[in-house]
Amino acid sequence: MAPLTALAQTAPTAEETQVEEVVVTGQRAQIQSAQKIKQNAEVIVDSITAVDIGALPDRSVSEALQRISGITLQRTNEARDPARMAAEGGGVAIRGLSWVRSETNGRDIFSAKNGRGLSFEDVSADLLAGVDVYKNPSSDMIEGGIGGTVNLRTRLPFDQKGRLLAFSGDYNYGELQKKGYYSGNVIASDRWDTKLGEFGALIAYSYGSVGNRTNSISVDRYDPMTVNGKTVYVPKAMGWRSVDWEQKRQSLAFAAQWRPNDKFEFSLQAMGSKADPKDIERAVLVENTMNQTNANGYTYNSAGVFTGGTVYDAQYTADTRAGEGHKKTGDIALNGKWFVNDAWTISGDLQYVKSTSKTSSLTVFTQLQDVAGVDGDLPDVNWNLGTSVPTVTTLGGNNTYVKDQYYWGAAMDHIDEGEASEKAARLDVTYDFPEDGWLKSFRFGVRATDKDFETRESGWNWSLLSAQYWGGGTPVYLNESKTANLTELYTFKNFFGGDVRVPGVAWFPVAGVVTNGSQNAYDLLKHTETAGWGWSPVTSFLDANDNTQNEKTYAGYGLLRFGSDNLFGNMPLDGNIGVRVVKTEASADGGSIVPSSPTCDELTNATCAAAKAFAAGGTIVTGSTKSDYTDVLPSLNLRLHVTPQLQVRFAASKAIVRPTLSQLQPYTALGFDFTTSGTTTVYNGATGTGGNPNLRPIKSDQFDLSAEWYFAPTGSLTFAVFRKNIKDYIFTDTGTERYTSNGQTFDFEVMRYYNGDKGTVQGFEIGYQQFYDFLPGALSGLGVQANYTFIDNEGGRNTAADVDDGNQTGAANNAALPLEGMSSRSYNVAVMYEKYGISARLAYNWRQRYLLTSSAANVNAPVWSRDYGQLDGSIFYSINKQYKIGVQATNILKERTVLEVGNPDRVAPYNWVETDRRVAVALRASF
C-alpha cells in the first residue's frame, strides 16, 4: 500500500502552491473530473468524461462504457443472431442486467426499434461531454432502469469560460477489410454580455464513417444419430462466411443559453442524429452432414460429440446477403429556471423526441448441381474441429470453381420499419433550508409524458427461384445468357487474415443483385422461376407484426436532503430520502384475434367441421385495449464521511422496468391441430399465441453498500456490494382461453407473456486508479486504472423475444439455463502515461463465458459466448496547446470470438469469429 499512502499525505503549503500553476489535461483531467463527480454525488454513480473536445477514452459510447465496473458489452448486433458481430460493440448490461435506461441530459431518449432504450452505436461519441452511469437512483430521477441508467451529457455554451472552436479528424483502417474510413467533427461555442443579459450559443457537427470485416467458420446445432450402436451428436450443417459492414453517421447539435439576470436562466438544446448502416455478406453452407455413411466415418470425443471427418458429396449452397438500415433520432428541449430568492428555485422543462427506423434484408442463393447417378460432381469437405480454429478443406473435383455447375436456388427478403415519438413536460421546485440546520433542502416535482409507438414488420419471405436439392423446377444455370453477368467467383481473400486455410470458394450473386432493392432483384431473376411458382418481393407487413401503441405517464416525487457535521462525532453524515409515485396508462390499437383454418376432413371428424366454421368467422376484433397501473418507488441514499478522504455509502431503492412494447401487443393467433391417418382424422386440440396488454413492470428492491477512499485528485480505491431482489419477471406460459366465432365455441391453450417468478442478483465491484507522481523522472507519468466485478444470480426467468416461435418459448423456460447476458466475472486493466506532452493508454477488457441467447436464430438452441478479452490502445502527442496528433488501435491482439451451442449438459463449439483489428490516425485541435 506504499504507493497509495504516498499520495494520501497532507496537502502542500500555500508557499509551495505559489511556485507553479499546474494545468491538468488529457487522461489526468478526464480521470480527475470523473472522480470528482463520483465523490461528490449523493447517489451511486460512475462517470466517463471528455475534457478534451471530442475525446471520450474510446471510439464509441459502448466501448467506453465497458471500462466502468459492473458494465459488460455484448459484441453481437443481436443476441439471437450470434453469427454477425458488431463493429463498435452491441448492447450493454449493468450488473448483468440488460434493463438499462438511456437518457440525454437527464431526459428520455430511445430508438424506434423498441421505443424504450437507445442503440448506443447510433450516437456520436464526439458530441458528448461525458457519460454518467447511475446504479441506484434517487426519487427525482426518471424511472425505468433496474440495471441502471446511462445519461449522455452534451455540452452547453456556459460550460466554457469564453469562445471555443475545436475540431478533430481521423482516418480509420481495418486490417481484414483492407479499407479505410474518414471521420471528423467540429464544435463552436461563445458567450456574450449584452444589455439583455448574458447569451451563449453552441453548434456542433459530427460525421462518422466506420467499417469492419468479420470472418467466421461455423457449424449448426448438434443433433443425435446412432453410430455403431452408440448415440453421437453431429452438426446439422456447416459453413463459413465473410461479412463487410459499413456505417455512416451524422449528428448535429445546437444549444443556446440566456441568463437575463441572477433570477432567471433559460436553455434550448436540440440534437439530431442519422445512422445508415449497411452490410454485404457471402456465406457457404455445407449440408449432407447427417448422412449415415458419412457419420460412420467421423471422429467423436468421449461424450459422442463430432470432432472431425469428411462430408462426402456435400450439398453446397452459396448466398449473397445485403442488409441496410436508416435510423434517425431528433430531440429538442427547452428548460427554464427561476431563482425566486435564496430559499426557493423553480425549474421547468419541455421536450419532444422522435425516432424513425427502416431496415431491409435481401438474400439470393445459388447451389452447386448434383447430377443423379454421377459421382464426383459434389465436393467432399473435410472438417477438423480439434484446432483453435477449425481446419476445413474442400477435396475432390474442383466443380466449386466452375460457373456453369451452379444454378439459381432461392431468394429471401424482409422489411421492417418503426416510428416512436414522445412529448414530455416537467416542473421541479426546490426549497433550501437555512444553512445551520440538519435539513438541507426539499425538492418536489411532477412529470408527464405522452409516447406514440408503431412498428411494422414482414415475415422472412423465402421461396424458390429455379431448383433446390429436394426438387423444384428445371435448374437455370449461372451461365444462362440473361444472368451471365450477375455472378462472381468469390475466393474469401485474406480469410482470417491469412492465418486460416480458405475452406472453399463458390460462385455468388454479385453485390448489385441484392443491394438495389427486392424489386430490382425480382426483375433480374423472375425468369429463373421454372417450377410455376416461386419468390416475389414482400410488399406488406404481417398483421401480427403491426403494433401501434400509446403510453402516458404521470409522475410526482418528493426528495428531502439532509446532513449533519456532528451526528457521529467528527464524521459528517449526509444523504437524501424520497419517494416517487408514477401512474402509467397504456393503450393499443387494433386488438384482434385471428384464427387459421385447419387442414382436415370434416366428413370423418365432426370437430373438423366446427373448427372450419369457427375459422370462417374471420378475425375477432377486440378494438383498442387499455390498462393502467401505479408504482410507488421509495429511495434512500446515505453517505458517512469517515475522514475527508474516506466515505461510506448506503443506498436502497425500488425500481421498475416496463414491458417492451412488443410484449404488450394485443394480437392473438389461433389454430387447430388435426392429424390424419388413412381415413381417420384425430383432433389434438386448439392452440394460440399472443401478446399481453395487461403486463406489469418487472420490479426490484435494490441495495448498495460501498466504501470509497479518495487519496488524490486522480487516485481512489473503492469497494461496493450490491443486491437486487427482483420479482414479476416476464416469461411465457400457456393458459386456457375460450372464444366463440360463427356460432362455434372452442377452448384454446394460448401461449402469452405473463408476470411472475422472482430472483436475486448480487455481487461486488472493486475499483482502483492512480497516477504514480511520487516516482522519479519520466516514471512519474505512469498510471493505472483497474476494476473487477463479480455477479451471482439465483432464480429469475429468461424472456422469449418472439412468443410465436415455439423454439424460443421452450428454450426461455428451460430452468437449466442461466440468465442471458450475465457473466459472473469481468475486469478491466488500463496502463496509462501522461507526461512531456504524451498521453498514452493500453486498456484490456475481459468478461467470463456467458449465455448469449437461449435460442439462436436458425440454430434453435442455446448459444454461449466463451471467455473474451480485448486489448485496445492509444497514444497522443500535444504538438502545442492547440494541436494533438495520435494513433488509436482496437483489438490489438486480434482476439477471436468463440461461441458454443447446446444445453448445459452437452455444449460443443459452434462459431469461430475473427473481426478487424482497426487502427486510426487522429488530429485534434482546440482554440
GUZA-878197 format. One record per residue (C-alpha): x, z, y. Coordinates in steps of 0.1 Angstrom, whole numbers, padded with zeros to 4 digits, always signed. Each point is the difference from the previous one (the first is absolute). Example, Ala and Ser with C-alpha at 12.3 -4.5 7.8 and 13.67 -1.06 7.14 Angstrom:
# GUZA-878197
+0123+0078-0045
+0014-0007+0034
# end
This chain:
# GUZA-878197
+0000+0000+0000
+0030+0000+0023
-0008-0034+0016
-0035+0013+0009
+0012+0032+0015
+0026-0018+0020
-0029-0017+0019
-0022+0031+0002
+0022+0020+0023
-0007+0011+0035
-0007-0025+0027
+0029-0011+0023
+0005+0017+0033
-0011-0015+0033
+0036-0008+0009
+0004-0019-0032
-0031-0021+0006
+0012-0011+0034
+0031-0017-0015
-0018-0032-0011
-0035-0013-0004
-0006-0012-0035
-0025-0029-0003
-0015+0000-0035
-0008-0035-0013
-0006-0019-0032
-0007+0019-0032
+0008+0034+0016
-0026-0006+0026
-0026-0011-0026
+0007+0031-0022
+0000+0023+0029
-0033-0013+0013
-0016+0001-0034
+0013+0035-0007
-0013+0013+0034
-0035-0014-0008
+0000+0018-0034
+0014+0033+0013
-0024+0003+0030
-0032-0013-0017
-0028+0024-0008
-0008-0019-0032
+0021-0012-0029
+0014-0034+0010
+0030-0022-0007
+0010-0027+0025
+0021-0032+0003
+0009-0010+0035
+0014-0032+0016
+0019+0013+0030
+0016-0034+0003
-0025-0027+0007
-0011-0019-0031
+0022+0021-0022
-0018+0019-0027
+0026+0010-0026
-0014-0027-0025
-0012-0035+0004
-0037+0008-0008
-0023+0029+0005
-0004+0005-0038
+0037+0001-0006
+0005+0025+0028
-0027+0023-0013
+0015+0003-0034
+0029+0019+0015
-0023+0030+0007
-0002+0027-0026
-0032-0003-0021
-0005-0037+0008
+0004-0027-0027
-0003-0037+0003
-0017-0024-0024
+0020-0032-0002
-0028-0023-0012
-0025-0017+0022
-0029+0013-0021
+0003+0027-0027
-0022-0021-0024
+0023-0030+0006
+0034+0014-0010
+0016-0034-0006
+0002-0007+0037
+0023+0022+0021
-0003+0008+0037
+0028-0012+0023
-0004+0029+0025
-0015+0027-0023
-0036+0004-0009
-0023+0030+0004
+0013+0035+0006
-0010+0033-0017
+0004+0034+0016
+0007+0028-0026
-0010-0024-0027
-0034-0009+0015
-0010-0034+0014
-0028+0015+0020
+0019-0005+0033
-0017-0003+0034
+0016-0024+0024
-0001+0003+0038
+0015-0015+0031
+0005+0024+0029
-0024+0025-0017
-0028-0026-0003
-0015-0019-0029
+0017-0031-0013
-0009-0019-0032
+0002-0033-0018
-0031-0021-0007
+0009-0001-0037
-0012+0035-0006
-0013+0013+0033
+0018+0034-0004
+0038-0002+0000
+0026-0023+0016
+0023-0024-0018
+0033+0012+0016
+0016-0034-0007
-0024-0014+0026
+0016+0021+0027
+0031-0009+0020
+0024+0029-0001
+0017-0014+0031
-0029+0012+0022
+0000+0036-0011
+0014+0030+0018
-0003+0021-0032
-0020+0009-0031
-0015+0035-0006
-0011+0011-0035
-0024+0029+0000
-0002+0018-0033
-0025+0028+0008
-0022-0006+0031
-0016+0021+0027
-0037-0002+0008
+0005-0022+0031
+0015-0028-0022
-0023-0028-0014
-0010+0006-0036
+0006-0024-0029
+0033+0006-0017
+0006+0024-0028
+0036-0013-0007
+0007+0001+0038
-0003-0020+0032
+0025-0026+0012
-0002-0004+0038
+0018-0030+0015
+0010+0007+0036
+0005-0028+0025
+0017+0003+0033
-0015+0007+0034
+0015-0009+0034
+0002+0037+0011
+0022+0007-0031
+0029-0016+0020
+0014+0014+0033
-0001-0034+0016
+0004-0037-0007
+0008-0011-0035
+0008-0034-0014
+0011-0003-0036
+0002-0027-0027
+0013-0005-0035
+0004-0028-0024
+0013-0004-0036
+0006-0025-0027
-0010+0012-0034
+0014-0017-0031
-0012+0003-0036
+0026-0004-0027
-0023-0013-0028
-0020-0022+0022
+0031-0013+0018
-0021-0002+0032
+0001+0017+0034
-0027+0011+0024
+0000+0008+0037
-0017+0030+0017
+0000+0014+0035
-0018+0022+0025
-0001+0008+0037
-0014+0029+0020
-0003+0004+0037
-0012+0031+0018
+0000+0014+0035
-0017+0026+0022
-0008+0001+0037
-0010+0026+0026
-0027-0013+0023
-0025+0014+0025
-0026-0001-0029
+0023+0021-0022
+0025-0008-0027
-0005-0031-0021
+0018-0012-0032
-0002-0031-0021
+0016-0010-0033
-0002-0032-0020
+0017-0007-0033
+0001-0030-0023
+0014-0002-0035
+0005-0030-0023
+0010+0007-0035
+0008-0025-0027
+0011+0012-0034
+0003-0014-0035
+0008+0011-0035
+0005-0015-0035
-0010+0018-0031
+0012-0010-0035
-0015+0016-0031
-0001-0002-0038
-0031+0016-0015
-0020+0005-0032
-0037+0007-0004
-0017+0029-0016
+0013+0009-0035
-0028-0004-0026
+0001+0011-0036
+0007-0022-0029
+0009+0006-0037
+0035-0011-0012
+0011+0009-0036
-0028+0025-0003
+0009+0019+0032
-0016+0000+0034
+0021-0015+0027
-0006-0008+0037
+0006-0034+0014
-0004-0013+0036
-0030-0023+0004
+0021-0023+0021
+0033-0002+0019
+0012-0018+0031
+0021-0002+0031
-0007-0007+0036
+0015-0005+0035
-0020+0010+0031
+0010-0010+0035
-0018+0021+0026
+0001-0004+0038
-0018+0016+0029
-0003-0006+0037
-0012+0030+0020
-0007+0001+0037
-0009+0031+0020
-0008+0004+0037
-0005+0034+0017
-0010+0009+0035
-0002+0034+0016
-0009+0011+0035
+0000+0035+0015
-0013+0013+0034
+0005+0035+0014
-0018+0000+0033
+0008+0037+0006
+0008+0031-0019
-0036+0003-0011
-0006-0032-0018
+0019-0023-0024
-0013-0032-0017
+0014-0023-0026
-0010-0034-0015
+0016-0011-0032
-0005-0033-0018
+0017-0014-0031
-0006-0030-0021
+0018-0011-0031
-0001-0030-0022
+0016-0004-0035
+0000-0033-0020
+0016+0006-0034
+0003-0028-0025
+0016-0005-0034
+0008-0027-0024
+0004+0009-0037
+0012-0019-0030
-0005+0016-0034
+0004-0009-0037
-0022+0015-0027
+0011+0000-0036
-0027+0005-0026
-0004-0002-0038
+0020+0033-0001
-0026+0016-0024
+0003-0028-0025
+0004+0018-0034
+0030-0021-0011
+0017+0007+0033
-0008+0037-0002
+0015+0002-0035
+0034-0010+0014
+0001+0023+0031
+0020+0032+0003
-0016+0034+0008
+0011+0034+0009
-0007+0032-0019
-0035+0002+0016
-0008-0035-0011
+0002-0015+0035
+0014-0035+0004
+0036-0002+0012
+0008-0037-0006
-0004-0032-0019
-0008-0037+0002
-0034-0013+0010
-0001-0033-0020
-0023-0028+0013
-0005+0020+0032
-0031-0010+0020
+0015-0007+0034
-0020+0002+0032
+0013-0004+0036
-0018+0008+0032
+0005-0002+0037
-0019+0025+0020
-0004+0003+0038
-0013+0030+0018
-0008+0002+0037
-0012+0027+0023
-0011+0004+0036
-0004+0035+0013
-0008+0011+0036
-0004+0034+0015
-0009+0008+0036
-0002+0034+0017
-0009+0009+0036
-0004+0036+0013
-0006+0017+0033
+0009+0036+0006
-0006+0023+0029
+0011+0036+0008
-0013+0023+0026
+0021+0030+0008
-0028+0020+0016
+0021+0030+0008
+0027+0022-0016
-0024+0010-0027
-0022-0030-0008
+0009-0035-0012
-0025-0027-0010
+0009-0032-0018
-0020-0030-0012
+0009-0029-0022
-0017-0033-0008
+0012-0024-0027
-0009-0033-0015
+0019-0014-0031
-0007-0031-0020
+0017-0015-0030
-0005-0032-0019
+0015-0013-0032
-0002-0033-0019
+0020-0007-0032
+0000-0028-0025
+0017-0008-0033
+0003-0033-0019
+0017-0006-0033
+0005-0033-0019
+0012+0000-0036
+0018-0026-0021
+0007+0002-0038
+0026-0014-0023
-0017-0022-0026
-0004+0010-0036
-0005-0031-0021
-0019+0008-0033
+0022-0005-0030
+0032-0004+0020
+0027+0026-0003
+0024+0007+0029
-0021-0011+0029
-0004+0036+0011
+0031+0021+0007
+0012+0031-0019
+0006+0029+0024
+0023+0028-0010
-0004+0035+0015
+0023+0030+0000
-0015+0030+0018
+0029+0023-0011
+0021-0008+0031
-0004+0015+0036
-0017-0033+0009
-0015-0021-0029
+0020-0029-0012
-0024-0030-0004
+0012-0033-0014
-0021-0032-0005
+0011-0017-0032
-0007-0032-0019
-0009-0033+0017
+0001-0004+0037
-0035-0011+0005
-0003+0026+0027
+0021-0024+0022
-0022-0030-0007
-0028-0006+0026
-0022-0022-0022
-0002+0027-0026
-0021+0022+0024
-0037-0004+0009
-0022+0016+0026
-0015+0031-0014
-0022+0021+0023
-0005+0013+0035
-0012+0033+0015
-0008+0010+0035
-0012+0031+0018
-0010+0009+0036
-0009+0032+0018
-0006+0011+0036
-0008+0031+0018
-0008+0013+0035
-0001+0036+0012
-0005+0015+0034
-0005+0034+0015
-0010+0015+0033
+0011+0036+0006
-0005+0025+0028
+0016+0034+0004
-0003+0029+0025
+0023+0030+0000
+0000+0031+0021
+0029+0025+0002
-0001+0035+0015
+0034+0017+0005
-0001+0038+0000
+0021+0020+0024
+0037-0001-0011
+0004+0037-0006
-0027+0002-0028
+0001-0005-0038
-0024-0029+0003
+0016-0031+0013
-0028-0027+0001
-0033-0010-0014
-0006-0037-0006
-0033-0015-0010
-0013-0036-0001
-0023-0026-0016
+0006-0034-0014
-0023-0028-0011
+0008-0033-0018
-0020-0030-0010
+0016-0023-0026
-0012-0033-0014
+0016-0014-0031
-0005-0032-0020
+0019-0016-0029
-0007-0031-0020
+0018-0011-0031
-0002-0027-0026
+0007+0003-0036
+0032-0013-0016
-0011-0036-0005
+0019-0013-0030
-0010-0032-0017
+0013-0030-0019
+0018-0031+0014
+0007-0023-0029
+0009+0020-0031
+0011+0033-0015
+0017+0009-0033
-0034+0011-0012
-0017-0033+0009
-0017-0015+0030
+0002-0037+0009
+0025-0028-0004
+0034+0012+0014
+0009-0016+0033
+0038-0001+0001
+0021+0007+0031
+0015-0035+0001
-0035-0015+0004
+0001-0022+0031
-0024+0020+0022
+0019+0032-0004
+0035-0012-0006
+0013+0015+0032
-0018+0033-0002
+0024+0018-0023
+0037+0010-0001
+0025+0014-0024
+0007+0036+0010
+0032+0014-0014
-0002+0036+0013
+0033-0004+0019
+0019+0033+0007
-0023+0019-0024
+0008+0037+0003
+0029-0010+0023
+0017-0018-0029
+0003+0032-0020
-0025-0010-0026
-0003-0032-0020
-0028-0022+0012
-0027+0003-0027
-0012-0035+0002
-0012-0028+0024
-0034-0017+0004
-0018-0027+0019
-0022+0017+0026
-0025-0012+0026
+0018-0004+0033
-0007+0025+0027
-0021-0025+0020
-0026+0000-0027
-0008+0037+0004
+0009+0007+0037
-0025-0023+0017
-0032+0015-0012
-0022-0002-0030
-0020-0030+0011
+0032-0020+0005
+0011+0010-0035
-0034-0010-0014
+0002-0034+0017
+0034-0006-0016
-0009+0012-0035
-0037-0005-0006
+0007-0032-0019
+0019+0019-0026
-0032+0018-0012
-0005-0020-0031
-0022+0025-0019
-0031-0007+0020
+0003+0033+0017
+0027+0020+0017
+0013+0017+0031
-0015-0004+0035
+0009+0022+0030
-0018+0032+0006
-0023-0003+0030
-0019+0033+0000
+0004+0037-0005
-0014+0020-0028
-0031+0021+0009
+0017+0030-0017
+0030-0004+0024
-0019-0004+0032
+0001+0034+0016
-0015+0008+0034
+0000+0036+0012
-0002+0023+0031
+0014+0034+0003
-0005+0025+0029
+0017+0033+0004
-0007+0029+0024
+0026+0027+0002
+0004+0032+0020
+0029+0025-0002
+0013+0032+0015
+0037+0010+0000
+0013+0034+0012
+0038+0002+0007
+0016+0034+0000
+0034+0017+0001
+0018+0032+0005
+0036+0009+0007
-0002+0035-0013
-0025+0001-0028
+0028+0004-0026
+0026+0017+0021
+0023-0026+0014
-0014-0029-0022
-0025-0020+0019
-0031-0014-0018
-0021-0029+0011
-0024-0025-0014
-0036-0013+0001
-0032+0005-0019
-0030-0024+0002
-0028-0018-0017
-0011-0036+0000
-0036-0010-0009
-0006-0037-0007
-0032-0018-0010
+0002-0034-0016
-0029-0024-0001
+0005-0031-0022
-0022-0030-0005
+0003-0032-0019
-0019-0033+0002
-0011-0021-0029
-0006+0026-0027
-0009-0019-0031
-0003+0002-0038
+0008-0033-0017
-0008-0005-0037
+0015-0027-0021
-0020-0019-0026
+0010+0007-0036
+0010-0025-0027
-0023+0007-0029
-0028-0013-0022
-0033+0015+0012
-0017-0013-0032
+0019+0024-0022
+0002+0029+0024
-0029+0012+0022
+0024+0019+0023
+0018-0033+0008
-0032-0014+0014
-0005+0031+0021
+0036-0001+0013
-0004-0036+0010
-0032+0008+0018
+0018+0028+0018
+0028-0023+0011
-0025-0026+0011
-0013+0024+0025
+0032-0006+0020
+0019+0022+0024
-0016+0034+0007
+0006+0005+0037
+0004+0036+0010
+0007-0007+0036
+0023+0020+0022
+0013+0033-0014
+0008+0031+0021
+0018+0032-0006
+0015+0028+0020
+0021+0031-0005
+0016+0027+0020
+0035+0016-0006
+0013+0032+0015
+0038-0001+0002
+0017+0033+0011
+0037+0002+0007
+0027+0026+0007
+0036-0004+0010
+0024+0029+0005
+0036+0001+0011
+0023+0030-0001
+0032-0002+0020
+0023+0021-0021
+0029-0009+0024
+0003-0026+0027
+0013-0024-0027
-0020+0011-0031
-0038-0003-0002
-0025+0004-0029
-0033-0019-0001
-0032+0004-0019
-0028-0026+0001
-0034-0001-0016
-0027-0026+0005
-0028-0020-0016
+0003-0037+0000
-0021-0030-0012
+0005-0036-0009
-0032-0021+0001
-0008-0025-0027
+0012-0035+0004
-0026-0024+0014
+0001-0021-0032
-0009+0031-0021
-0030+0005+0022
-0014-0035-0005
-0037+0001-0010
+0001-0028-0025
-0009+0003-0037
+0005-0026-0027
-0021+0004-0032
+0003-0017-0033
-0013+0000-0036
+0020+0000-0032
-0013-0019-0030
+0018-0011-0031
-0012-0027-0024
+0010-0003-0036
-0017-0029-0019
-0037+0003+0008
+0002+0037+0011
+0003+0011+0036
+0009+0036+0007
-0004+0017+0034
+0030+0022+0007
-0012+0014+0034
+0001-0007+0037
+0028+0008+0023
+0009-0003+0037
+0027+0006+0026
-0001+0008+0037
+0012+0019+0030
-0014+0032+0012
-0012+0004+0037
-0005+0037-0006
+0036+0009-0006
+0015+0029+0019
+0036+0005+0012
+0028+0014-0022
+0008+0035+0013
+0031+0020+0000
+0009+0037+0009
+0037-0003+0009
+0027+0025+0007
+0035-0002+0013
+0028+0026+0003
+0033-0010+0016
+0033+0015+0013
+0019-0020+0026
+0035+0007+0013
+0010-0020+0031
+0037+0009+0004
+0009-0029+0023
-0018-0027+0021
+0006-0024-0029
+0003+0025-0028
-0026+0016-0021
-0008+0014-0035
-0036+0001-0010
-0020+0010-0031
-0037-0004-0006
-0024+0007-0028
-0035-0015-0001
-0031+0000-0021
-0032-0021+0002
-0031+0011-0019
-0020-0033-0003
-0035-0004-0011
-0027-0028-0001
+0024-0027-0012
-0016-0034-0002
-0002-0014-0035
-0022-0023-0021
-0025+0012-0025
-0033-0013-0016
-0035+0013+0005
-0034-0011-0012
-0021-0017+0027
-0035-0015-0005
-0010-0032+0017
-0032-0020-0001
-0003-0037+0008
-0026-0027-0008
-0021+0026-0019
+0029+0010-0023
+0018+0034+0001
+0034+0007-0015
+0025+0028+0000
+0035-0011+0009
+0033+0018-0005
+0015-0006+0034
+0037+0005+0009
+0004+0013+0035
+0024+0020+0022
-0007+0037+0001
+0014+0031+0015
+0013+0027-0023
+0029+0018-0016
+0027+0019+0017
+0038+0003-0001
+0030+0014+0018
+0031-0015+0016
+0028+0023+0008
+0038-0001+0006
+0028+0006+0024
+0022-0019+0025
+0035+0007+0011
+0016-0016+0030
+0035+0002+0016
+0016-0019+0028
+0032+0006+0020
+0027-0017+0020
+0034+0016-0008
+0012+0003+0036
+0025+0028-0010
+0021-0024-0020
+0032-0013+0017
+0003-0033+0018
-0018-0030-0014
-0016+0021-0028
-0022+0018+0025
-0022-0031+0001
-0011+0005-0036
-0035+0012-0008
-0024+0004-0030
-0037-0001-0005
-0015+0009-0033
-0033+0011-0015
-0015+0006-0034
-0036+0002-0011
-0016+0014-0032
-0037-0005-0008
-0021+0013-0028
-0036-0010-0008
-0027+0015-0022
-0034-0016-0006
-0015-0026+0023
-0012-0036-0007
+0012-0035+0006
-0025-0024+0016
-0006-0035-0013
+0004-0025+0028
-0029-0022-0014
-0029+0017-0017
-0010-0034-0015
+0032-0002-0020
-0004+0019-0033
+0037+0000-0006
+0006+0018+0033
-0028+0025-0004
+0011+0009-0035
+0037+0004+0009
-0008+0020+0031
-0019+0025-0021
+0029+0004-0025
+0008+0037+0002
+0035-0006-0015
+0011-0018+0032
+0014+0018+0030
-0012-0008+0036
+0010-0034+0012
+0029-0002+0025
+0013+0035-0004
+0037+0005-0007
+0010+0036-0010
+0033-0003+0018
+0014-0020+0029
+0029+0004+0024
+0019-0016+0029
+0037+0003+0009
+0014-0016+0031
+0036+0001+0012
+0003-0007+0038
+0027-0006+0025
-0004+0002+0038
+0032-0002+0021
+0021-0023+0021
-0030-0023+0006
-0005-0004-0038
-0034+0009-0015
+0000-0005-0038
-0022+0012-0029
-0002-0004-0037
-0033+0012-0014
-0010+0004-0036
-0036+0005-0011
-0011+0009-0035
-0033+0007-0018
-0007+0009-0036
-0019-0020-0025
-0038-0001+0007
-0033-0016-0010
-0004-0030+0022
-0035-0009-0012
-0022+0011-0029
-0010-0037-0006
+0020-0028+0013
-0016-0034+0008
+0000-0024-0030
+0020+0025-0021
-0029+0024-0001
+0022+0030-0009
+0019+0028+0018
+0031-0011+0018
+0028+0024+0009
+0029-0004+0025
+0033+0014-0013
+0023+0021+0022
+0011-0020+0030
+0027+0006+0026
+0010-0023+0029
+0029+0001+0024
-0004-0013+0035
+0024+0001+0029
+0007-0009+0036
+0029+0000+0025
-0003-0005+0037
+0026-0001+0028
-0007+0007+0036
+0018-0027+0020
-0009+0018+0032
-0030+0021+0013
-0022-0030-0002
+0009-0019-0031
+0002+0008-0037
+0008-0023-0029
-0004+0008-0037
-0007-0008-0036
-0028+0013-0022
-0001-0004-0037
-0029+0007-0024
+0004+0005-0038
+0038-0001+0002
+0004+0007-0037
-0025-0026-0011
-0021+0026-0018
-0024-0015-0025
-0035+0013-0006
-0010+0005-0036
-0036+0005-0010
-0014+0013-0033
-0034-0006-0016
-0021+0021-0024
-0015+0034-0005
+0022+0031+0001
+0003+0002-0038
+0016-0035-0002
+0015-0016+0031
+0021-0031+0000
+0019-0021+0026
-0023-0024+0018
+0016-0015+0031
+0035-0004+0014
+0001-0009+0037
+0028-0009+0024
-0007-0003+0036
+0022-0011+0030
+0029+0019+0014
-0006-0006+0037
+0025+0001+0028
-0008-0002+0037
+0022-0004+0030
-0016+0015+0031
+0006+0002+0037
-0017+0027+0022
+0000+0003+0038
-0015+0025+0024
+0002+0001+0038
# end
